[in-house]
């Protein structure tokens, strides 16, 4: 696939972005608390055409983003606060979304082995604790990004970027992006 860098008008950019929205790919950030991480994830999600990010904040933690990190991406993403995560996950399943949780588990599959062309809600957890066990149990799939160094996890915003760009790669191959 040849990539061309074009000078587009603002209207052309908006139209292209709308054509390439992936309405069957979404993110759920469960108790991700660091404003820099939230902002970086929003920016990456917008870049790959994810229109909706759902989030649940930890008790007493405000939802804060940094516009200097999002570079305006937060203006183009639908941000949805979820107060009842258990109910939300059931509703997403009922809408036909596969719930794909990220977790360091023996039964997790390599993230590239999941078919991201399916209707998918990617679930990312807290920076230090990851996901609560009940969230993982609700998931249809658990994925892992392999690590070969001494550390066994990536920053949540980096992990989100790796996963979202794998989803983009798979979806590009299947013609999901209209250019």
Secondary structure, 3 states (H helix, E strand, C coil): CCCCCCCCCHHHHHHHHHHCCCCCEEEEEECCCCHHHHHHHHHHHHHHCCCEEEEECCCCCCCCCCHHHHCCHHHCCEEEECCCHHHHHHHHHHCCCEEEEECCCCCCEEHHHCCCCCCEEEEECECCCECCHHHHHHCCEEEECCCCCCCCCCCHHHHHHHHHHHHHHHHHHCCCCCC
